[in-house]
């Protein structure tokens, strides 16, 4: 009982005290005199709070929806067990063997090319691009990827950038097996970070650290330099800045739309019939994410290369970004929400919280003054 009292007192300490926002001489009546009409006077604040709880579209952007259970009776359960055995004891070992052979072929070719062909950079880049594409194809094969590509294949041209909605790091792998993109991506730890700093840098990929403000200036400079090169790989950017569950698109960062070049939208839509390809990096490592894909029946995906877009006269970079987001959302059949994906990694601004508290306190004060 004492533990319950102590926990409730700790909760009370965390609650904002409205009296701190009100003049002391305004609190003259007892709490018993506050009636329903007093509550209705501050209903806008309560309505906004209730609406945020009921329609929390921000949190839904980063939630993975588990599949509906279907092995619920004696007729279907044996079939489910057979499928489980087939996926984990037959299909998964074969896929793991395919991926292992892919790495052996890739490393045995990439290492000699990377270190022994330093005198012929043009041929070296061409071979490395082909090898990276081949390795990505092995990855897709290890999930039994069923990918349909719609539209003309991207070509290497200066002053163009490709932007796509982002569900998982496998987005890059699926796109890379068709075209050797140079991607802009968050720097990751572990074996993924090792691949980023060695193999993927050979195709011109650019890495950044989300928490470092200096990286933004460096990345912006590298972007402008990259799009000017005729022989550089096409530049791929995921302007949402984070993985979203493929049911929504969050706000696009405007950096990709301030480069003064043509923007080529790419829409990616996963069919969740066999597995949900969304990667929640806060709950699951990329290794476990790959294992989940490799133990599923297949990864089914559609990719649309859409019509290139340019900045219109009088259009701001933010409006340009929203227009491209509209095009991608409509083509992929996903819903737009007005949220910044970086809020996933940070708390709301204290100024914003204090402002909401002040508005609530003023509504209470107005009612007390009327009495």
N, C-alpha and C positions, 0 to 999 in steps of 0.2 A: 504493500500500500504506500509505503514511504517512497519506494522507487517510482510509483505512478505519479505521486505528487511532485517529486523532483523533476520528472520528465515534463509534466505539464507546466511547471514553473519555467523550465528552459524554453519551452515553446512560447510562453508569454513574453519572455525577454526578447525573442526574435521578432515579435509583432511590432509594427509601427505604432507609436503612441500619438493619437490624433491631437491630444491636448498640447503637444509640443508645437503644433502649427496654429494654435488658437490663442488669442489674448486671454489672460487669466480672469479678467473681469467679465468675460462673455459667458463663462460657464457658471450659470447661476441656478439652473433648475436641476432637479434630480433626474436620474435615468428613468425612473418610473413614469414620468410625465411624457416621455417620448412615445408617440403612437404610430399607427400605420401611415398616417399622412406625412409624418416626419421622414419615414423611410422612403416614401414615394418622392419626396423632394430631392433626394440624392440618388434617385433611380438611374439617371444617365451613367453615373460611375459604376453602379452595380450591374447595369445592363451590359456595359462594355466589358466588365470583368467576366460576367457569365458567358458572354459571347465568345471571349477569348478561350474559355475552357471548353465550351461545346464545339466551336469551330476552330480548332487549333490546326490550321493548315500548315503552319511551320513545322511542327513536330511530325505531321504525317508525311512530309517530304523525305524524311530520313528513317522511316519505319519499313521494315521488311514484313510483308504480309504472309504469314504461314499458309501453306495449302490446306484446303479443306480435307479432313480425314475421310477416307473412303473404305478403309479396311475394318468396317464396323460390324460385320456379321460372319457367320461360320462359312459362308460360300466365298466371300472375297478375301478373308484373312489368309487362306493357303496360297492364293495367287500373289498376294502382297509378299509373303515369305519367299516364294520362288523368285520374285523380282528382286528382293533384297539379296538373295544368294547370288543371282546372276550379276547384279551390279557390282558387288563388293568382291566376289571370288573369281569372276570370269572377266567381266568388262574392265574393271579397274586395273588388274595386273597387265592386261594387254595394252591399255592406254599408258600405263607407267613405262612399259617397255618401249612403246613408240616415242615417248618423250625422252627417255634415256638415250635411245639411238639418235634422236634428233640433236641432243646436246653433244654427243660424241662426234657426229658428222660436222656440226657447226664449229666446235672448238678446234677440231683437228684441221679445219680449213681457215678459220678466222685468225688464229694466233700466228701462223706463218705469214699470211697476207699482211697482217697489221704491223709486224715487226721487220719483215724482210723486203717489203716493197715501198720503203720510204722515199726512194728516188723517183717513183712514178706515182704521184699523188692522184692524178685523174683516174688511172686504171684501178688504183687501190680503192678509191671511193666507190667506184662502180661495182667492184667485186664485193666490198663490204655491204653495200646496199642490198645486193642480191642475197647475200648470206643472212642478213637480218630478216629480210622478207621470208626466206626459207624457214628460219627458226620460228618465226611467228606462225607459219603454216603448220609446223609440228605442234605448237601449242594448241591451235584451233582443232587439230586432229585429235589431240589428247582429251578433248571434251566431246568429241563427235559433233563438232560445230556445223550447224546447218545455217549458212549465211547467204542471204540473197542480196545482191548489190544492184541497185537501180540507178540509172543515169550514166552519163559519160564518166569514164575513169579520169581522175585528176592528172594533170600534166605539170611538168616543171616550167614555171614561168615566173619572171620577176614581178614584184609588186602585187602579190596576191597572198592571202592568208585564208586558211580553212578553219571554220569554227563548228563545234558539235556539242550537243548535249552530253552530259557525263553521268554514267551509272556505275562504272567500275573501271579499274585499270585495264581490264580486258578490252575496253573500247579501243584503246591504242593498238592492242595486238590484232584485233579484228580489222582495223583500218590499215595497219602496217603490212599485213600479208598481201594487200593489193597494191599499195603505193608506199614507197619509202619516205614517210613523213618525218620531219624534225618536229618533235613535240615539246611543248612548254609544260613542265610538270613539277609538282612538289617533290622535294628531295626526301627520299625514304631511307630508313635505317635497314640494317641487315643485308641479306643477299640481294634484295631488290636495289638497294643503294649502291652495292658493288657493281651490278649490271649497268646502272645509270652512269656511274663515273668511269666506266671502262668501255663497254661495248656500245651503248647507245649514244655516247658522245661522238662516236665515229660517224654517225649519220647526222650530226649537227644538233642534237637535242639540247635544250637549255633547261637548267634546273634552278629552283629558287627555294628559299625557306620562308614559309608563310609568316613566321614571327619576326623576321628581320626586315626592318623598314629600308635598310640600305639596298637589299636585294631588288626592290622594286625599281629603283633607278638603274641598276645594272642590267636587269632584265629588259627594261624599256629600251636601253641603248642597244643591247644585243638584237632585239627584235627588229629595230630599224636597219641595223647593219645586215641582218640575215635576208630580209625581203628584197634588198638591192642586188643580191648575188644571182647571177644567171644560172650558175651550176649548183646552187644550193638546193637541198631537198625542199619540197613544199612544206610550209609552216603550218602546224596543226595546234590549235588552242582550244581548251575547254573553258569558255569564259564564265561558267558558273563557279569555278574555283573549288568545287567540292563534289563528291558523289551524291547524286539524288536518285530516288528509288524508281525512276523511269515511269512514274505516274504523274510527276509534276516537273516543271522547270522553274528554277529560282532566277533572280535577277542576273543578267550578264554584266560582267565587269567591262568597263568602257575602254580599257587599254588596247584591246584588239581592234577597236573601231576608231582609234585616233592615229593610225599609222599612215593614213592617206593612201591606202591601196584598196584593191578589190577584195571583198569578203565573200567567200564561197561557203554557204551553209551546208552542213551534213546532219541529217536526222537519223538517229539510231533508236530502234524500238525492239525490245526483247519480248519474245513470247514466253510466258511463264508456265506453259503447259507441263514442262518437265522440271524446271529449276528456276528460281529467282536469281538473276545475275547481279542484283544489287550488292555492292560491297560496303558494309558499314565498318569503316576502318577503326572506329572507336570500340567496337565489340569483337572484332575478328581480325586476325592477322591475314596478310595476303596469301600466305602458305595454306592456311586453313580454308580460305576462300577458294583457292585452286583445287584443293582436295574435295571440297563440296561439289565443284563443277565436274571433276573427274569421276565422281561416284554417282552422278546423275545419268539419266538416259541420254540426254543430248542438250546442247545449248542452241536454241532457235532464235534467229535474229534477222532483222531487215535493216538495210542501210540505204539511204537515199542521198545521192549527190545532187543538190538542188541548184537552181539558177544563180549565178554570181550576182552580188548586189554591190552598189556603189553609193557613196554619200550623196544625198540629194541637195540641191541648193537651199540654203537656209536651215538645213537639218543639223541638229547637234549630235555629238557622238552618242549621248545617252538615248536620244530618239532613234538613232540608227541601230543601236544595240537592241532596243525593244522591237523594232521592226523585223530584224533578223530572228529574234526569239519567237515572234509571232509565226514566222514562216516555218521554223523548225517544229514548233509545238503543234501547229495545224497538220503538218505532214506526218508526224509521228503519233498524233492522236493523244497528246498529253496535255495536262492542264497547267496554265500559267498561274503563278502566285507572286505577290509583290514582296518577296522576302530576299534579304541579302544572305547568301549561303554561308558567309563567314560568321554569322551569328551562332552557327553550330559550334564554333570553337571559342566563343567569348560570351561574357555576361552582358546584359543591357547596360547602357551608360548610366552612371549614378545620377546625372543631370536629368535624364528621361524619367527615372524612377521618382526623384524628388519632385519633378513637375507634376506627375500624376498624383502624388500624395498632397501636394499643395492645392490642386484642383478639388480633390475630395474634401480637404479641410475647409476650403472656402465655401463649398456647398453646405457643409454642416454649420459653419459660422453664420451664413446668411439666414438659415432657418432659426437659429437661436436668437439672432438680433430681431427677427420679426416678432418673437414672443416678448 
